[in-house]
């Protein structure tokens, strides 16, 4: 069990490092996008922070949660084992810096 937590922590750290490096290298807006460079970088950073927080949260089983961010609005999709996990995931995400609001589209897995 400790091994899984170590792997989750390492993955979260890797995600944060990647986001910070990607934001440092981004200098132009994506082609065909109405987003500014700052919005794109901020959304990517928020997404990475949210994923890291979900991975580290002891009260959320987050292996099947997908995260997307647009203008600070975080959308959660995927499945969780219980309604409590769904609610806990939303609560964790709302506490992340840079999150304006949360659209919680998580489904409770059948048979849970």
Buried (B, 14 or more C-beta within 10 A) or exposed (E): EEEEEEEBEEBBEEBBEEBEEBBEEBEEBEEEEEBEBEBBBBBBBBBBBBBBBBBBBEEBBBEBBEBEBBEEBBBBBBBBBEEEBBBBBBBBBBEBEBBEEBBBEBEBBEEE
